[in-house]
Amino acid sequence: MKLFLDVEGTLLVHARSGGDLLPRPADGLEQFLDWALAVADCFWLSGVDRTGGHEGILRAFRSTLGPIRYRELQPLLLTIRPTYWCRSKLEAIDLADKEPWFWIDDHHGEAELIILKALGLQGRAVNCPYNGLREVRATIEQNLLSVA
């Protein structure tokens, strides 16, 4: 199985503190990443870095986690492979791949959802509600039964 992971709004969320919105890790972030890496080949699919490198991904986590927690998580973050895409995140996914894959995001683009639906792949786009990594895991485990 392959998992394509968005960062902002999915793994890193924003919480209101007074009048400010401050980024913070989603609840259960480490447990989710441990599970994802144990069951799947994982790929970054995020607007924070679409260049095929880790730089933007690491910057987003470093600025959110703080130095100690970031140092602890950095090796885990580096095991997730970056992807390159330009206009659409679907460019980074082999839509004809016979291996099950899921794209986890808090906001899949409308055009992307239309394409996935036309291909009968709409179940591969897993919506992540605010702070919803536990729900995402349950959805993937349930959906995996239907694509296996």
N, C-alpha and C positions, 0 to 999 in steps of 0.2 A: 504494500500500500504506500501511496505517496500523499503527503500533506503539504499544502501550500499555505503559508502563514503570513497574514497581515500583521503589522505591528501596532500602529496608532489606532486606538479605539477598540482594539482586540486584546493584545497582550499588555499594552500600556494604555491606561484610561486617564480621564481627567476628573478630578474631584474639586468641588467648590470649597474654597477656604476664604471666608469673608466675601469680598467682591471678586476674588481671583479664581481662575480655573488653573489648578496645578496638576501636572502629570504625576501619575503614580502607577506602580505595577498592579495589574489586575489581581484580584484575589485568587490564590491557588496557582500563580504563574509558574513557580518552580515545579510543582507537582504535575501540572499540565505538560510542561516541556519534557520532564522525565518520562511521562507516559508516552507522549508523541514520539520521542526518539526511540523508545523501546519497541513500538509497534509499527513504525513507518520510516521511510526515507523522507526527511523533512527539508523544505525549501522556503527561503524568505520570498514573499511576494508582496512587496510593500512600496508605497510611494516614498518612503524615507531613503530608499536606495534602490534604484532600478538599473544600476550600471553593471551588475554582475559581480559586485564586490561587497565586502562587509562594512566598509567605512561608515556609511550613513546609519546602518543598523546598529553598530556598536555605539555611535555617537548618541542615538536616541536612548539606548538603555543606560549609557554612562550618565547622561544628564538627568535621568529619572531615578536611578537606583541609588546613587551615592557611591563613593569610592570603595567602601568595604564590600558591600553586596555586589557591586559591579565586578570586582576582582574575583569574587567567588563564582559568579555566573558566567563570566567571559568564556571559559573553556566550553561550556555547554552551548553558548550562543554561536561559537565558531564551528561547532559540529553541524549546524544547519547551513545548507548550501544556499548561496545567493543566486538570484536569477536576473537575467537581463530582459527588459521589456521597454517599449517606447510609448505607444499610444494606449494599448489595452493590456491589462494583466493576463488576458488569455493568450497573448503572444508567448508567454513563458511556460504554458502548459501544452503538452502533446495531447490534444483532444481525442486522438485516435488510439491512445495508449490502452491496451487491454487490461493492464494492471489497475486495480481500483485506486482512485485518487479523489481527494476532497480539497476544496479551496475554502479556507476559513477567513472571513472578513466581516467587518461590522457594516460595510456598505458596498455591496457588489453593484457595479454600474448597471444601469438599465439596459444598455446595448449588450453588455456581456450576458445578462440574464436572458435576453431574447435569443441570443445565439445558442446558449446552453439548452434552452427549452426546445429550439428547433432541432437540436441534435439528440434530444431525449436525455440530456445530462443535467437537467435542472436540480436533481437531488445531490449533485456533487458540490453545489454552492451552499456551504453551511454558514448561515447567518449567526454572528456572535452578538447577542444582546449585551447591553452594558454590564460589564463585570460578569460575563456569562461563560467562563471557560468550563465549568462543570457541566453545563447544559450542552456545550459544544461536544464534549467528550461523549456524553450519552447519545447525542444525535448521530455522531460518527459510528459509534458501536452498533447502534440500531440500523443505520443505513448500510453498514458493511454487510449485514446479513442479506440485504436485498440485492446487492451487486455481486456477491460472491457466487 
